[in-house]
């Protein structure tokens, strides 16, 4: 794995952990949609798209 892929994988783990701890509600639902989009982008080996969706998920939880 390249350093960029390692950072993306760590970011996915951190966002998933934050999502798991978040209380149920519209923010958590919005973050889930972004996280799922990030997973799809990650599967397609699209690091930029993955990071964009992870940032959006983080903002949705804020």
QUIPE-V12843 format. One record per backbone hydrogen bond with DSSP energy under -0.5 kcal/mol. NH is the residue of the N-H (numbers start at 1). CO is the residue of the C=O. E is the energy in kcal/mol with one decimal. If there is no record, write none. Layout:
NH | CO | E
NH | CO | E
This chain:
6 | 2 | -2.2
7 | 3 | -2.3
8 | 4 | -2.2
9 | 5 | -2.5
10 | 6 | -2.5
11 | 7 | -2.4
12 | 8 | -2.4
13 | 9 | -2.1
14 | 10 | -2.3
15 | 11 | -2.7
16 | 12 | -2.5
17 | 13 | -2.1
18 | 14 | -2.3
19 | 15 | -2.6
20 | 16 | -2.5
21 | 17 | -1.6
22 | 18 | -1.1
22 | 19 | -0.5
29 | 25 | -2.1
30 | 26 | -2.4
31 | 27 | -2.4
32 | 28 | -2.1
33 | 29 | -1.7
34 | 30 | -1.7
35 | 31 | -2.7
36 | 32 | -2.8
37 | 33 | -1.9
38 | 34 | -2.2
39 | 35 | -2.3
40 | 36 | -2.1
41 | 37 | -2.4
42 | 38 | -2.5
43 | 39 | -2.3
44 | 40 | -1.5
45 | 42 | -1.7
46 | 41 | -2.9
47 | 45 | -0.9
50 | 46 | -2.4
51 | 47 | -2.7
52 | 48 | -2.2
53 | 49 | -2.3
54 | 50 | -2.4
55 | 51 | -2.4
56 | 52 | -2.0
57 | 53 | -2.3
58 | 54 | -2.3
59 | 55 | -2.3
60 | 56 | -2.3
61 | 57 | -1.6
62 | 58 | -1.0
